[in-house]
Every structure is written in C-alpha cells, then in structure tokens.
Amino acid sequence: MSPRRALLALLSAGLVLAGVGGAHAAFTATTENPGNSIVSATTFPTTITTSAWDINDYANGVNTDRSPIWAFSDGRSYTFTDSHTSENTNRYARYDFGAHMKPGLAVSSAQLNVGYHGTDNSDNACFKANVRQITGDTSLGTSAQQCTAATSTTNVNVAVTTWLNTTDKVNDARIRLNGWFTDSTGGDDWVIDKVNLTITTTQGTVVLYPDGFVDVSDENASNGGAGGMCQSSQTGTGSEGPWGLLTSADSACLYGNANWTTTSYNAGRYIDFVIPASSVPAGATIRKVTLNHAWRPLAANNTCYFVEARQGASAISTHGSSGSPLACSSTTGSSSSQTVVLTGVDTATEVNGLFIRLYYWSAASTMTRHDQLTVAIKYS
C-alpha cells in the first residue's frame, strides 16, 4: 500500500470510529416546525412541561381572576388563624416547586419572593424559610429571620442561592415558611399574599410558581396535603393541596367561575390560561409546543369548545372552531382529554406569556371542571 493510500485509510478509519462513539458533526433535518431548519446533532433539544397560574375567566362575560391565591401579589391572600408566639419548626406553610426548568444548569442567583403581613401592628410577624428537597423531604438550609409590624403586604426577597445552586435542585425544591409572632398573647393572624422563586442561569431569569401549598401551621400535617382539592369557584376553598391543572391523575382540579349559558359560540365567553412569561430562554429555537387538556362538564349537558393560541390581542393559531369544535362531552364522571400540537407557536416570544384561550358553549347551562392544562415545550 502506498504511503498516500495508507494515510487515506487511517483517516477513513478515524472518521468511522468517530461516528460510532460519542457526538459527531452529522446534520439532520427536523420537521417539528415549518421550515425544516437544519440543526446539529450535538444540539440536544430539551422538553419542559409547564402550566398556567395566571387565569382569567370570562364564562359569564366578566373577568374573574382564577389564579391560585398564593402565586401573585394581587390583593388575595391566605390567612393562618392558628398563630403562635415563638418559632416552631413543626408549624409551617409548605410550597413545592415542580420540574419546570432545563436540568443540569448552574444557578447564579436564586431568590425566594414572599409577600406577607400580620393583623396587629403592635406585634411583629416573623418567619424563616427552610429550603428543602421534595425527594426525601431533606433540609438544605434555613434563612435568616424576617419580620414586619405592617398590617398590609410587605414584600421580602430572600437569597437562597446557597441551597438552590443548580436547576436539578430547583426542580425538586420545597420551601417551608415557619411563621410566628413576637408578642406574648397570641391570637393574631399571619397572612401570606404570595410565594414564588426567581431563578437566574446562563439561559436567563425565570419566575417559578408553586405546584402546591399545604398549611401545617396548626401541626396537622395532613391538612389539605394528601389528595388535593378542587379549587372552588365562589368560596375560594381548595386553596391547599396540589395546583389543580398539573395532572389529571389526582383529585385536584379547577372549576370554572360560572355556568356557560350560551348554546353556541360567543366571542366574549372564554377562559384564558396564561403560560409564565419566562418559560424558555429569549433566544431559544422552538421545536414543538403541545397542549394537554383534560376537562368535564358538571352537568350532563353536551358542552363543546375550541382553542386559540394567542399573544395578547393576536391569535397565533386556532384548533377547532365554532362549526367544528375541538371536542364535546356530556360525561360528568370522567375527563375528556385532548392533546393538541400548537402549530404556528414557533418562537420564544410567542411561547413566553402564551395565552391558551378556551371558548366554551353548552346545550344547557353548565359549568366546566378542568383537571389538567399543561404545555410541553421542546426547544434548543
């Protein structure tokens, strides 16, 4: 074999071996979004699943805020009526955060945002944040004491980067707020307006909302935490337990605010489910966005709907129509489930803060129950 041919053979063998083991420089076309963009096989797409915590219900033509009362600083709050006068680590409010971030990233900043107050301005309402992992319910550390004498919401930002320094830890985060008063008489109420996390990585900054909340301030560890509850429309009960839209596999759910009274499509009767505004990095390439929705009518009346994916006032794509609904059901005992690829939602700008608008109508007046509304986002 000539030296030239020997060299070529060695080079060929090296290329074959490189193709067998590890990453290589082959290019493949993807058809998950229009345009068939060419991407390197070394760029591994990530799929995250998120839900909506910001919900605006126009079932009766007037907007009603159906967001969980513990996610935003919006004037709605949760009151702990069994207050006490010293720190007790067995009495707390517990907030679990699910796996909504790309794993394997370093966290440069993790901040716990709490809005809270007491009901007596002569006493200090205090808390410490105990940062834990859901897996094993293991403690990572506890913050310094925070106190306020205000009787209106005080917003506090607590640095928790020491304990939540990777997205793997964030995706398994549990926060216990141990609250108490500094007076000697007791009997005051401890009020929480919001709890969320702000997380910064090399991909940007996101705000995460709890997947569930449990009140153990009265040392009743089973108080609302086991099976979850449906978020009631009028009374606000069911504020404890898992957030009702994350999965249809539990008993948690979200009721609509009012009956659907129209027998046909009405452009002013709908529910907007808003995906968090920082779900994916600003420069992400969106490969696929999939809606999973499970619902049922509360009365055995044929009820129908279709979906619009929107950014504010602009519709991006429509799935079903008034003349050809996405789905109809009159079954009250089990959920009707739909999986919809949201074609046309193909940029980070469209994904972040995406509105999922559901237009409903019913053969007779009935309310709907929503057991799941999640969005799976595949991006690179």
Beta strands, then each sheet from edge to edge (+ up, - down):
strand 1: 27-29
strand 2: 38-40
strand 3: 46-51
strand 4: 54-57
strand 5: 64-65
strand 6: 78-80
strand 7: 93-96
strand 8: 109-118
strand 9: 125-133
strand 10: 138-142
strand 11: 146-148
strand 12: 154-159
strand 13: 173-181
strand 14: 190-201
strand 15: 204-208
strand 16: 212-215
strand 17: 230-231
strand 18: 241-242
strand 19: 253-255
strand 20: 270-274
strand 21: 286-297
strand 22: 303-311
strand 23: 314-319
strand 24: 327-329
strand 25: 336-341
strand 26: 355-362
strand 27: 368-379
sheet 1: 1+ 2-
sheet 2: 3+ 27- 19+ 17+
sheet 3: 3+ 27- 21+ 25-
sheet 4: 5+ 4- 20+ 26- 22+ 23-
sheet 5: 5+ 4- 20+ 26- 22+ 24-
sheet 6: 6+ 14- 8+ 12-
sheet 7: 6+ 14- 15+
sheet 8: 10+ 9- 13+ 7- 16+ 18-
sheet 9: 10+ 9- 11+
end
